[in-house]
Amino acid sequence: MHVEFSGAAREVTGSCHLLTVGDHTVALDCGLFQGRRSEAREKNLRLPFPPERLSAVVLSHAHIDHAGRLPFLARQGYTGTVFATAATRDLCAIMLADSAYIQEKDVEFLRRHKREAVEPLYTQADVPPLMQRMTGMPFDREFPVAPGVTAKFVDAGHILGSASVILDCTESGTTRRLVFSGDIGRWGQPIIRDPHPPTGGADAVIMESTYGDRDHPPVEDLRGRLATIVSETAARGGRVLIPAFAVGRTQEIVYDLHALAREGRIPNIPIYIDSPLATDATTVFSMHPEIMDRSEQMVQTVQHLFRFNLLHYTVDVAESKSLNTQRGPMVIIAASGMAEAGRILHHLRHGAPEPRNTILIVGFQAEHTLGRRIVERRDMLRILGDEVPLRASVEVLNGYSAHADRGELMKWIDAVRDQGGRAPPIWLVHGEPPAQDALASRLSKRGYTVHAPAPGDRATL
């Protein structure tokens, strides 16, 4: 039995790892590559396996860099099952349709402006056939995936429904346990429950490493910094533009803005959620109270967590466009999280040149994305084919990341050790080289054998 690393290997997008046990191959995630468009498209078109030879897909969570190629996989002929948690299945139904819609609209926009455009990777018509193959499974219950492979989901604490996966693999009478971390969340975040690391040991671990070289500021400090940024920007008559993942990050920001408004710590300015996907995702959140963090006071006492007097959900494209002609301070939260597509591009094109505005980055920005160029404070940004000067202030609140920092990653992996303290070998994925190398060094000093596989590398279990 072996694993081939086909995505998120020495990078943070395109998560996909192929587990082969006997004659059967199971894909762990099938995510979309993001970054330089031409390079990402080439990677996305190049599936690492013939779809008809794939026995099953086990999906850790609904983020597009983990689930975003599934409709393309179905379009290419995959007819097997995609196993996910129930909340992940519900989120994928809206997120994958939105991904297809954005691809179609971006192509339309570029063609309308007589700029070079390529065909979408998949269309909205490709999503329903894929969703028919997605099966929702509960947390903490074993289920068969393929001959010789059983799996169990445990809460990863990353976004709603996110899971780490325990896979027991039997070949030639020998059983090995592989743990796939998925994306590991943070302890103490609002709304989402804390991570529940798999216990009982493992023979091998595939582990994310996004923030393996740094620590986040304490969770409790974030709300205060958010209040300061909103208040100072409003005082100079500007708007706060927040590129945010529609699932998870948007709800966290809204939750904190709601709390700040209740406490009178931000001015009474309009807050717009300009994302149909975020609106739909909020509905999905309300469908799954059973996996929310009941220790949070507002979760216990407030009936409508994501609705309050300052908050407005845009209804249509016309209302979205009208925001760029309105006067006065406001907050606009729009997808995508790395500013690679969607309505945030139009707001940034209008808002980046204005010094009174603030662009607030609230999550990891992969290399070669527009979000990374904003974090790097480039003088000029290329947005929808135009060169746009960056004169707005840029603020970064990495603590809002749904990814564990290096201390939390160590806490998670130490919990995976068996009762005898045996350290399983680790293959680090979903991280850029500096983060992976720093984490590998730290893990090695704790007795772990660590690998950082390149795309196409194989590991024998």
Secondary structure, 3 states (H helix, E strand, C coil): CEEEEEECCCCCCCCEEEEEECCEEEEECCCCCCCCHHHHHHHHHCCCCCHHHEEEEECCCCCHHHHCCHHHHHHCCCCCEEEEEHHHHHHHHHHHHHHHHHHHHHHHHHHHCCCCCCCCCCCHHHHHHHHCCEEEECECCCEEEECCEEEEEEECCCCCCCEEEEEEEEECCEEEEEEECCCCCCCCCCCECCCCCCCCCCCEEEEECCECCCCCCCHHHHHHHHHHHHHHHHHCCCEEEEECCCCCHHHHHHHHHHHHHHCCCCCCCCEEECCHHHHHHHHHHHHCHHHECCCCHHHHHCCCCCCCCCEEECCCHHHHHHHHHCCCCEEEEECCCCCCCCCHHHHHHHHCCCCCCEEEECCCCCCCCHHHHHHCCCCEEEECCEEEECCCEEEECHHHCCCCEHHHHHHHHHHHCCCCCCCCCEEEECCCHHHHHHHHHHHHHCCCCEECCCCCCEEEC
